[in-house]
Amino acid sequence: MEKIWLKRYPEGMPETIDPEHYNSLLELFDKSFTEYASLPAYTNMGKTLTYKQVDEKTKAIASYLQNTLKLGKGDKVAVMMPNLLQTPLAILGILRAGCIVVNVNPLYTVRELEHQLNDSETKAIFILANFAQTLQKALPKTQVKHIVLTEIGDMMGGVKKHLVNLVVKHIKKMVPAFSLPNPIAFKKVVGANPNDYVAPDVNLSDLAFLQYTGGTTGVSKGAMLTHGNMVGNLEQVSGCLDKVLDKGQEIVITALPLYHIFALTANCLTFMKYGGHNILITNPRDMPAFVKELSKYPFTAITGVNTLFNGLLNTSGFAELDFSHLKMSLGGGMAVQRPVAERWQKVTRSKLMEGYGLTECAPLVTICPYDLDGYNGSIGLPAPSTDLKIILENGEEAPKGEAGELCVKGPQVMAGYYNRPDATAECLKDGWFATGDIATYDDEGFFYIVDRKKDMIIVSGFNVFPNEVEEVVAMHEGVLEVAAVGVPHEVSGEQVKVFVVKKDPSLTEKDIIKHCRDNLTNYKVPKLVEFRDELPKTNVGKILRRALKE
């Protein structure tokens, strides 16, 4: 496929990047720790750590893993925590020890945790006490030998630390009773001697992360992301954002959890490279508290999923915040809906740029260029050094405007799925990764995700893309949130059903259907409407169509 998008790149955006700019993530870290030593790196619950402090503490953690636990190159260490100061410290410390990070969703059930720890062959885990009961139940069937345990207030220091931990445990009762064999206190690990640390021999071909995909197709699989994948993707991100971000001057709001690939790369690692200041939000679901936190910082960047931006727009006090410093709002993880993007731009006077990525691509694949006037419905242009093609059912390449499966090639594409040669061979051929997403592209090289292959609704032989139906329903001013699914029908095979959360209590099924008839071809119009108080979501805020279908 001809790279027609290169002609549309904004001035100064490179066609290619050097995927070997650093010989590993560790070299990148060392550069940031030296250049930005005195600048704030992470803030959470009012406590801030500078780059120098992060350097010392992550060296201490790496030293403890190497010297006390005798872990080293190739050993897997899991991190099961929400956004706390302990989280980036654990991730960076594990990498600096030469080990491989296995990021774990703290809300996993016993079954899911057991599967991931076994599948990844994890030897040690950093975990928040709030989730220790789940680990206790999963532990007997795993190979985990070492448990590093922390509490929410552990990085606060002084009286505040004890007060926060006391409130969380005894007043809010957020820590279910648990019993774990010989847990090691996080403060002991972070208090090890950083001078005993020995930098490991790590290169671009070594694994940095086993990043588990959500398991929408059966059990979750570990995407093997090398130091090369991560370094390459960070260079690609820089190629896209160098004209937007200023070194040592950015304050980014990190509301998505760092165990998710989007926040891991776009917030934790990217802003570390730029000497930025990450404001870690532990519980973004508490929207009033989140807005209060936002009011404290002259933030310049924010990343999130559509539901997060929509939630903020519908929380009182948000519109009154000072947005004069905001220069980058980046949406990903799910489709950004036009009504949300347009309202966001109106309220914040900042464009909501949409990016597209996958766990298997570390994650960035495409991003809307910074010189766009506003939302254009696309996922943007391919990142530098990224090849894209669209493949039809018959295996041929799709002509412009025709929908087919999106395939990606570039330095960010994973090495494969851990211990799953069959699953790897199925989606990775000659360096091309088949995404499972249905897409089209236009004259300028902008790509558009039509839908997930497996979410497609087929009505009397016609393809209906849930994204399109959802966007139309979301345009109705009485709708807060919506999800569309296909349900079996004896005549048409499937029919469209929408689940709606109301903004306007007087909204009826007839209102929705009439609105859809005005904006959609007949076969796409929902035949069934169900009102709900809320929609099921992943911990990142993606709406779970699968759960609604079931």
Summary of the structure (lengths in Angstrom):
residues: 550
radius of gyration: 23.2
end to end distance: 39.0
largest distance: 72.1
contacts: 1908
relative contact order: 0.10
helix: 34%
strand: 25%
